[in-house]
């Protein structure tokens, strides 16, 4: 098995700027059949990285692939390979325990 086949997600040198540089040289790999969490403080670029990986936003530089499909030139293939679940915060007063 090649390295490309083992990695479900591969990110190399990802860059994105709005008014500020949000992502600067981000690199990571996620092995197939593994559990992965992208954690960071507010404004760290987590949502920007997710938008790039889900093809909803283009990176300024770098490369990202999902299941071997490059997210920039192959968005339909990427969209078929992924599901995105967005987290919604529930106020503590509305939790099931109250």
Protein Blocks (a to p, Z undefined) as FASTA:
>chain_A
ZZklmpmbdcehiacdfkbcfbghiacdddehiacdddddehilmmmmmmmmnopaccfb
dcddeehiafklmmmmmmmmpccdddddddfklgmkZZ
